[in-house]
Amino acid sequence: MLTKEHIDYREDDKEIWESELESWVPQRVYDCHMHMLDNSLIAEGTKYRDLYPDTDFETVKAWHNLVMPGRETHFLMLGRPATGTDVYGHNTFMHREMQSDPLSRRNRLTMPSDTPEEIERDVKERGFIGLKVYRFYSVTGDMKDCRIHEFLPHEQMEVASELGLWVTMHLSRAGGGDEENLLDLEEYTAKRYPGIRWILAHCARSFVYWQMEYGIDRLKQMPNIWYDTSAVTDVRPFITLFREEDHRRIFYGTDGIESVSFHGSYTAFGKTHQMVETDKVPYLHFDHSDYRPVICLYEQLLAMKQAAAIAGLTRDQIEDIFWRNAVRELGIDWPED
Protein backbone atom coordinates (compact mmCIF):
# COMPACT_ATOMS: atom_id res chain seq x y z
CA MET A 1 0.00 0.00 0.00
CA LEU A 2 1.35 3.41 -1.01
CA THR A 3 1.72 5.78 1.94
CA LYS A 4 3.30 9.16 2.75
CA GLU A 5 6.32 7.21 3.94
CA HIS A 6 6.89 6.28 0.29
CA ILE A 7 6.17 9.71 -1.18
CA ASP A 8 4.83 13.04 0.06
CA TYR A 9 3.20 14.23 -3.15
CA ARG A 10 2.44 17.95 -3.04
CA GLU A 11 0.63 20.63 -5.03
CA ASP A 12 3.91 21.85 -6.53
CA ASP A 13 4.58 18.33 -7.80
CA LYS A 14 1.15 18.17 -9.40
CA GLU A 15 1.60 21.63 -10.94
CA ILE A 16 4.94 20.80 -12.58
CA TRP A 17 3.54 17.53 -13.92
CA GLU A 18 0.50 19.23 -15.43
CA SER A 19 2.31 22.27 -16.83
CA GLU A 20 5.62 20.77 -18.01
CA LEU A 21 5.50 16.98 -18.23
CA GLU A 22 2.01 15.60 -18.82
CA SER A 23 1.98 16.48 -22.52
CA TRP A 24 5.58 15.33 -23.05
CA VAL A 25 5.76 11.92 -21.34
CA PRO A 26 4.42 9.19 -23.67
CA GLN A 27 1.24 7.30 -22.86
CA ARG A 28 3.26 4.09 -22.63
CA VAL A 29 6.22 3.71 -20.28
CA TYR A 30 8.62 0.82 -19.72
CA ASP A 31 10.60 1.53 -16.56
CA CYS A 32 13.88 -0.39 -16.75
CA HIS A 33 15.14 0.47 -13.27
CA MET A 34 12.68 -0.25 -10.48
CA HIS A 35 13.01 -1.98 -7.10
CA MET A 36 10.78 -3.69 -4.55
CA LEU A 37 11.50 -4.17 -0.86
CA ASP A 38 10.56 -6.63 1.89
CA ASN A 39 12.28 -5.62 5.12
CA SER A 40 11.73 -9.04 6.67
CA LEU A 41 14.36 -10.35 4.23
CA ILE A 42 17.07 -8.02 5.59
CA ALA A 43 18.92 -9.12 8.72
CA GLU A 44 17.94 -7.39 11.95
CA GLY A 45 20.51 -4.95 13.26
CA THR A 46 21.84 -4.00 9.82
CA LYS A 47 21.60 -0.39 8.68
CA TYR A 48 19.24 -1.12 5.79
CA ARG A 49 16.59 -2.97 7.83
CA ASP A 50 13.48 -0.74 8.04
CA LEU A 51 15.34 2.21 6.55
CA TYR A 52 12.57 2.46 3.94
CA PRO A 53 9.01 1.09 3.97
CA ASP A 54 8.08 -2.22 2.38
CA THR A 55 7.30 -1.96 -1.32
CA ASP A 56 5.45 -4.76 -3.09
CA PHE A 57 4.39 -4.81 -6.73
CA GLU A 58 1.00 -3.24 -6.02
CA THR A 59 2.77 -0.35 -4.28
CA VAL A 60 5.10 0.09 -7.25
CA LYS A 61 2.13 0.33 -9.60
CA ALA A 62 0.31 2.74 -7.28
CA TRP A 63 3.40 4.96 -7.14
CA HIS A 64 3.67 5.06 -10.92
CA ASN A 65 -0.03 5.86 -11.22
CA LEU A 66 0.48 8.78 -8.84
CA VAL A 67 3.58 10.30 -10.43
CA MET A 68 2.64 9.49 -14.06
CA PRO A 69 -1.16 9.41 -14.09
CA GLY A 70 -2.89 7.89 -17.09
CA ARG A 71 0.14 5.97 -18.32
CA GLU A 72 0.28 2.24 -18.98
CA THR A 73 3.52 1.15 -17.36
CA HIS A 74 5.49 -2.08 -17.19
CA PHE A 75 8.88 -2.77 -15.66
CA LEU A 76 12.28 -4.36 -15.73
CA MET A 77 12.35 -5.02 -11.99
CA LEU A 78 15.81 -5.17 -10.46
CA GLY A 79 16.89 -6.99 -7.34
CA ARG A 80 17.37 -4.42 -4.61
CA PRO A 81 20.91 -4.45 -3.19
CA ALA A 82 21.23 -4.01 0.57
CA THR A 83 23.79 -5.56 2.88
CA GLY A 84 22.25 -8.25 5.05
CA THR A 85 19.68 -9.29 2.43
CA ASP A 86 18.58 -12.91 2.07
CA VAL A 87 19.30 -13.13 -1.66
CA TYR A 88 17.31 -16.29 -2.31
CA GLY A 89 14.38 -14.93 -0.32
CA HIS A 90 14.48 -11.58 -2.13
CA ASN A 91 14.52 -13.22 -5.55
CA THR A 92 11.65 -15.48 -4.49
CA PHE A 93 9.74 -12.37 -3.38
CA MET A 94 10.30 -10.74 -6.79
CA HIS A 95 9.25 -13.88 -8.65
CA ARG A 96 6.06 -14.24 -6.59
CA GLU A 97 5.02 -10.59 -6.74
CA MET A 98 5.34 -10.22 -10.50
CA GLN A 99 3.28 -13.17 -11.66
CA SER A 100 0.34 -10.85 -12.36
CA ASP A 101 2.15 -8.88 -15.11
CA PRO A 102 3.23 -10.89 -18.17
CA LEU A 103 4.73 -7.79 -19.83
CA SER A 104 7.19 -7.04 -17.02
CA ARG A 105 10.58 -8.71 -16.57
CA ARG A 106 13.11 -9.05 -13.73
CA ASN A 107 16.84 -9.24 -13.04
CA ARG A 108 17.83 -11.31 -10.01
CA LEU A 109 19.79 -9.80 -7.13
CA THR A 110 23.25 -11.34 -7.45
CA MET A 111 26.18 -11.38 -5.04
CA PRO A 112 29.71 -12.61 -5.86
CA SER A 113 29.08 -15.72 -3.74
CA ASP A 114 26.14 -16.86 -5.88
CA THR A 115 27.06 -19.93 -7.92
CA PRO A 116 26.58 -20.30 -11.68
CA GLU A 117 24.19 -23.14 -10.90
CA GLU A 118 22.01 -20.87 -8.75
CA ILE A 119 21.93 -18.26 -11.50
CA GLU A 120 21.03 -20.81 -14.18
CA ARG A 121 18.29 -22.27 -11.98
CA ASP A 122 16.65 -18.89 -11.47
CA VAL A 123 16.78 -18.17 -15.19
CA LYS A 124 15.39 -21.51 -16.32
CA GLU A 125 12.95 -22.23 -13.50
CA ARG A 126 11.84 -18.78 -12.32
CA GLY A 127 11.99 -16.67 -15.45
CA PHE A 128 14.71 -14.15 -14.57
CA ILE A 129 16.27 -12.58 -17.65
CA GLY A 130 19.36 -11.05 -16.08
CA LEU A 131 21.42 -10.04 -13.08
CA LYS A 132 21.45 -6.98 -10.82
CA VAL A 133 24.93 -6.70 -9.38
CA TYR A 134 26.22 -3.96 -7.13
CA ARG A 135 29.53 -2.47 -6.17
CA PHE A 136 29.14 -2.64 -2.39
CA TYR A 137 29.21 -6.43 -2.70
CA SER A 138 32.80 -6.16 -3.99
CA VAL A 139 35.07 -8.88 -2.65
CA THR A 140 37.66 -6.16 -1.99
CA GLY A 141 35.36 -4.38 0.46
CA ASP A 142 35.99 -1.14 -1.46
CA MET A 143 32.79 -0.03 -3.16
CA LYS A 144 34.32 3.23 -4.42
CA ASP A 145 37.30 1.88 -6.34
CA CYS A 146 36.49 -1.71 -7.31
CA ARG A 147 36.62 -3.18 -10.79
CA ILE A 148 33.75 -5.02 -12.46
CA HIS A 149 35.08 -8.54 -11.88
CA GLU A 150 35.38 -7.81 -8.16
CA PHE A 151 31.59 -7.61 -7.75
CA LEU A 152 30.67 -9.70 -10.81
CA PRO A 153 33.12 -12.64 -10.88
CA HIS A 154 34.27 -14.18 -14.13
CA GLU A 155 32.42 -17.44 -13.50
CA GLN A 156 29.18 -15.46 -13.26
CA MET A 157 30.01 -13.56 -16.45
CA GLU A 158 30.63 -16.87 -18.19
CA VAL A 159 27.19 -18.26 -17.39
CA ALA A 160 25.58 -14.89 -18.15
CA SER A 161 27.19 -14.90 -21.58
CA GLU A 162 26.19 -18.50 -22.25
CA LEU A 163 22.58 -17.76 -21.32
CA GLY A 164 22.44 -14.35 -23.05
CA LEU A 165 21.55 -12.50 -19.86
CA TRP A 166 21.17 -8.82 -19.17
CA VAL A 167 23.42 -7.31 -16.50
CA THR A 168 22.38 -4.02 -14.89
CA MET A 169 25.38 -2.41 -13.24
CA HIS A 170 26.26 0.79 -11.40
CA LEU A 171 29.90 1.35 -12.29
CA SER A 172 32.44 1.98 -9.56
CA ARG A 173 35.70 3.99 -9.65
CA ALA A 174 35.87 7.76 -9.45
CA GLY A 175 37.51 8.83 -12.67
CA GLY A 176 35.56 10.31 -15.53
CA GLY A 177 35.41 7.61 -18.20
CA ASP A 178 37.60 5.49 -15.91
CA GLU A 179 40.29 3.72 -17.94
CA GLU A 180 40.07 0.40 -16.07
CA ASN A 181 36.30 0.25 -16.57
CA LEU A 182 36.59 1.14 -20.24
CA LEU A 183 39.32 -1.43 -20.88
CA ASP A 184 37.34 -4.12 -19.05
CA LEU A 185 34.14 -3.33 -20.94
CA GLU A 186 35.97 -3.31 -24.27
CA GLU A 187 37.31 -6.79 -23.51
CA TYR A 188 34.06 -8.17 -22.10
CA THR A 189 31.70 -6.81 -24.76
CA ALA A 190 33.73 -7.51 -27.89
CA LYS A 191 35.81 -10.55 -26.98
CA ARG A 192 35.43 -12.45 -23.75
CA TYR A 193 31.68 -12.41 -22.92
CA PRO A 194 29.86 -11.53 -26.16
CA GLY A 195 26.54 -12.96 -24.96
CA ILE A 196 26.09 -10.51 -22.08
CA ARG A 197 23.86 -7.51 -22.67
CA TRP A 198 25.00 -4.71 -20.39
CA ILE A 199 22.80 -1.94 -19.01
CA LEU A 200 24.94 0.84 -17.55
CA ALA A 201 22.71 2.35 -14.89
CA HIS A 202 22.35 6.09 -14.35
CA CYS A 203 23.60 7.00 -17.86
CA ALA A 204 26.81 5.04 -17.17
CA ARG A 205 26.79 6.54 -13.62
CA SER A 206 26.91 10.07 -15.05
CA PHE A 207 25.44 11.97 -12.13
CA VAL A 208 28.04 14.59 -13.08
CA TYR A 209 28.99 15.52 -16.61
CA TRP A 210 32.65 14.48 -16.69
CA GLN A 211 31.75 10.78 -16.50
CA MET A 212 29.81 11.09 -19.75
CA GLU A 213 32.23 13.58 -21.28
CA TYR A 214 35.25 11.30 -21.00
CA GLY A 215 33.50 7.97 -21.54
CA ILE A 216 31.06 8.39 -24.40
CA ASP A 217 33.47 8.24 -27.35
CA ARG A 218 34.59 4.73 -26.38
CA LEU A 219 31.34 3.44 -24.92
CA LYS A 220 29.42 4.19 -28.10
CA GLN A 221 31.83 1.98 -30.07
CA MET A 222 31.20 -1.08 -27.89
CA PRO A 223 28.64 -3.73 -28.82
CA ASN A 224 25.96 -4.91 -26.39
CA ILE A 225 25.91 -1.70 -24.33
CA TRP A 226 22.72 0.05 -23.26
CA TYR A 227 22.08 2.82 -20.73
CA ASP A 228 19.24 3.55 -18.34
CA THR A 229 18.29 7.11 -17.45
CA SER A 230 17.55 6.51 -13.78
CA ALA A 231 18.00 9.23 -11.15
CA VAL A 232 20.18 11.54 -13.27
CA THR A 233 18.97 15.11 -12.79
CA ASP A 234 21.78 17.06 -14.49
CA VAL A 235 20.81 18.07 -18.03
CA ARG A 236 24.39 17.95 -19.35
CA PRO A 237 24.93 14.16 -19.42
CA PHE A 238 21.59 13.75 -21.20
CA ILE A 239 22.51 16.30 -23.88
CA THR A 240 25.69 14.44 -24.76
CA LEU A 241 24.09 10.99 -24.50
CA PHE A 242 21.20 12.02 -26.77
CA ARG A 243 23.53 13.69 -29.27
CA GLU A 244 26.36 11.16 -29.40
CA GLU A 245 24.78 7.74 -28.81
CA ASP A 246 22.36 5.72 -30.88
CA HIS A 247 19.11 6.62 -29.12
CA ARG A 248 17.98 3.01 -29.58
CA ARG A 249 20.49 2.02 -26.90
CA ILE A 250 18.84 4.16 -24.21
CA PHE A 251 16.22 2.76 -21.82
CA TYR A 252 14.02 4.89 -19.60
CA GLY A 253 14.37 4.08 -15.89
CA THR A 254 13.60 5.76 -12.57
CA ASP A 255 15.33 3.92 -9.67
CA GLY A 256 12.01 4.12 -7.85
CA ILE A 257 10.64 4.31 -5.30
CA GLU A 258 12.60 6.00 -2.53
CA SER A 259 15.61 7.08 -4.59
CA VAL A 260 13.56 9.57 -6.61
CA SER A 261 10.59 10.39 -4.36
CA PHE A 262 12.29 12.99 -2.15
CA HIS A 263 12.02 16.69 -2.92
CA GLY A 264 15.33 17.77 -4.40
CA SER A 265 17.86 16.30 -6.80
CA TYR A 266 21.22 14.61 -7.27
CA THR A 267 23.30 17.74 -7.53
CA ALA A 268 26.72 18.10 -9.15
CA PHE A 269 29.49 19.74 -7.13
CA GLY A 270 32.61 19.89 -9.28
CA LYS A 271 33.56 16.27 -9.99
CA THR A 272 31.25 14.73 -7.42
CA HIS A 273 27.53 14.73 -6.63
CA GLN A 274 25.27 14.56 -3.62
CA MET A 275 21.66 13.67 -2.99
CA VAL A 276 20.19 16.98 -1.76
CA GLU A 277 16.88 16.68 0.09
CA THR A 278 15.66 20.24 0.28
CA ASP A 279 13.36 19.49 3.22
CA LYS A 280 16.45 18.69 5.28
CA VAL A 281 18.42 21.85 4.46
CA PRO A 282 17.29 24.39 7.08
CA TYR A 283 18.49 27.54 5.34
CA LEU A 284 16.52 26.86 2.13
CA HIS A 285 13.41 29.04 2.37
CA PHE A 286 12.79 30.06 -1.29
CA ASP A 287 11.50 33.47 -0.21
CA HIS A 288 12.08 34.83 -3.71
CA SER A 289 9.40 32.62 -5.26
CA ASP A 290 6.00 31.06 -4.69
CA TYR A 291 7.24 27.82 -6.25
CA ARG A 292 8.75 25.05 -4.17
CA PRO A 293 11.02 22.07 -4.93
CA VAL A 294 9.52 19.05 -6.66
CA ILE A 295 10.25 15.34 -6.42
CA CYS A 296 13.54 14.11 -7.81
CA LEU A 297 11.82 12.05 -10.51
CA TYR A 298 10.38 15.23 -11.99
CA GLU A 299 13.83 16.83 -11.92
CA GLN A 300 15.04 13.85 -13.96
CA LEU A 301 12.16 14.15 -16.41
CA LEU A 302 12.68 17.90 -16.79
CA ALA A 303 16.38 17.33 -17.53
CA MET A 304 15.47 14.69 -20.12
CA LYS A 305 12.87 16.97 -21.71
CA GLN A 306 15.26 19.91 -21.93
CA ALA A 307 18.10 17.76 -23.27
CA ALA A 308 15.81 16.19 -25.86
CA ALA A 309 14.89 19.65 -27.12
CA ILE A 310 18.53 20.78 -27.26
CA ALA A 311 19.62 17.55 -28.99
CA GLY A 312 16.73 17.74 -31.45
CA LEU A 313 15.14 14.38 -30.67
CA THR A 314 11.96 13.65 -32.58
CA ARG A 315 8.73 12.52 -30.98
CA ASP A 316 9.34 9.00 -32.29
CA GLN A 317 12.78 8.94 -30.68
CA ILE A 318 11.31 10.02 -27.35
CA GLU A 319 8.74 7.21 -27.59
CA ASP A 320 11.61 4.81 -28.34
CA ILE A 321 13.48 5.81 -25.20
CA PHE A 322 10.43 5.62 -22.94
CA TRP A 323 9.21 2.21 -24.07
CA ARG A 324 9.86 0.96 -27.61
CA ASN A 325 13.56 0.24 -27.10
CA ALA A 326 12.86 -1.94 -24.07
CA VAL A 327 9.97 -3.73 -25.75
CA ARG A 328 12.16 -4.53 -28.76
CA GLU A 329 15.30 -5.57 -26.89
CA LEU A 330 13.58 -7.50 -24.08
CA GLY A 331 11.31 -9.29 -26.53
CA ILE A 332 8.04 -8.00 -25.06
CA ASP A 333 4.82 -8.66 -26.96
CA TRP A 334 3.25 -5.22 -26.49
CA PRO A 335 1.92 -4.28 -29.92
CA GLU A 336 1.13 -0.70 -30.79
CA ASP A 337 -2.55 0.16 -31.11
Secondary structure, DSSP 8 states (H G I E B T S, - for coil): ---TTT----HHHHHHIIIIITTTS-SEEEEEEE--B-GGGB-TTSTTTTSS--B-HHHHHHHHHHHSTT-EEEEEEE----TTB-HHHHHHHHHHHGGG-TT-EEEEE--TT--HHHHHHHHHHH---EEE--GGG-TTS-SSS--HHHHS-HHHHHHHHHHT-EEEE----SSTT-HHHHHHHHHIIIII-TT-EEEEHHHHH-SSHHHHHHHHHHHTTSTTEEEE-TT---HHHHHHHHHHS-GGGEE----BTGGGTSBEEEEEETTEEEEEEGGG-TT---TT-S----BHHHHHHHHHHHHHHHHT--HHHHHIIIIIHHHHHHT------
